[in-house]
């Protein structure tokens, strides 16, 4: 399982449409706790990181990162 790191940027799906279309919002990990991770979302309109933090389930984010890693060639079945 891939580890989450503070300062790491990743695209996170927040809405059902994001999950269906494999899209999401660019986020930066700010804090990591035992059950939750806090991220800052990137605001395309203002071209900067939002100041408020969004809480994301840590287990979900770890699973999502593993999924992204597999899709990007982290493990091609060999």
PyMOL commands that set and color helices and strands:
alter all, ss='L'
color gray80, all
select helices_A, chain A and resi 16-21+58-71
alter helices_A, ss='H'
color red, helices_A
select strands_A, chain A and resi 9-12+25-32+36-43+48-49+54-57
alter strands_A, ss='S'
color yellow, strands_A
deselect
rebuild
show_as cartoon
